[in-house]
């Protein structure tokens, strides 16, 4: 999945919240994600989802990113 905050004026940062659920709509903990900046190739490790199946990352620098699920516990 590609995500972008490039529509914001340069100098602004973004936040991202991811919620992961199984087919029965139960939260999944321990699912790991990363963001790769498509312009700089820098990767941001977002960590793993918590007990509620949620990851929140703030202060994501301006740019276009690829979101990748990297691990399932």
ZICORQUI-V142690 format. One record per residue. SS is DSSP state (H for helix, E for strand, - for the rest). Layout:
BEGIN
ss=SS
ss=SS
END
This chain:
BEGIN
ss=-
ss=E
ss=E
ss=E
ss=-
ss=-
ss=-
ss=-
ss=-
ss=-
ss=-
ss=-
ss=-
ss=E
ss=E
ss=E
ss=E
ss=E
ss=E
ss=-
ss=E
ss=-
ss=-
ss=-
ss=-
ss=-
ss=E
ss=-
ss=-
ss=-
ss=-
ss=E
ss=E
ss=E
ss=E
ss=E
ss=E
ss=-
ss=-
ss=-
ss=-
ss=-
ss=E
ss=E
ss=E
ss=E
ss=E
ss=E
ss=-
ss=-
ss=-
ss=-
ss=-
ss=E
ss=E
ss=E
ss=E
ss=E
ss=E
ss=E
ss=-
ss=-
ss=-
ss=E
ss=E
ss=E
ss=E
ss=E
ss=E
ss=E
ss=E
ss=-
ss=-
END
